[in-house]
Amino acid sequence: CIPPQSVGKIIPRAGLDSDAARAAMSLHLTNSSERVRHAHEEAEAQRG
């Protein structure tokens, strides 16, 4: 998982406004939480 502080270093600065950065960050967070939820469901399925 990527700490929020480092996101600015990863996303290229050129021509990127704060709205785009926010959108990218929220998309990243959504993807991360989806992955976590999916992994959890997989684990539940294997246990049950």
Secondary structure, DSSP 8 states (H G I E B T S, - for coil): ---GGGHHHHS--TT--HHHHHHHHHHHHHHHHHHHHHHHHHHHHHH-
